[in-house]
Amino acid sequence: MKDPIDLKPKVVAGNIRKIREYRNYTQDYLAAKLSISQNAYSKIELGYSKITLDRLFQIAIILDVEVVQLITVDHRVTVKLDPSSNDTLKIKSS
């Protein structure tokens, strides 16, 4: 069994990817907004690169979600994507 601490970066990376795809944003779009290459951004989503707290906040702002929604490990949680509507995304394990 894997250590839960080792799994968290992969969960965060997966949450970022799922929300990006839900928003119909490309990796190129997020990379440009973050001023990094698409390859560097891809490594974030794959969990190969460790991201700073500042980078996590930048991604949350671009995706228009709260940071806590990106770091949620409980896959029963529904992410509220638009506070003014019932627009939600169920984050669940793959």
JOKA-V988901 format. One record per backbone hydrogen bond with DSSP energy under -0.5 kcal/mol. CO is the residue of the C=O (numbers start at 1). NH is the residue of the N-H. If there is no record, write none. Layout:
co->(CO/CO)
nh->(NH/NH)
//
This chain:
co->(3/3/4/5/7/8/9/10/11/12/13/14/15/16/17/18/19/20/21/26/27/28/29/30/31/31/32/37/38/39/40/41/41/42/43/43/43/44/52/53/54/55/56/57/58/59/60/60/61/66/66/67/67/73/74/77/77/78/79/79/82/86/87/87/89/89/90)
nh->(6/7/8/9/11/12/13/14/15/16/17/18/19/20/21/22/23/25/24/30/31/32/33/34/35/36/35/41/42/43/44/44/45/46/47/48/49/47/56/57/58/59/60/61/62/63/64/65/64/69/70/70/71/75/77/79/91/80/81/89/85/88/81/82/79/91/92)
//
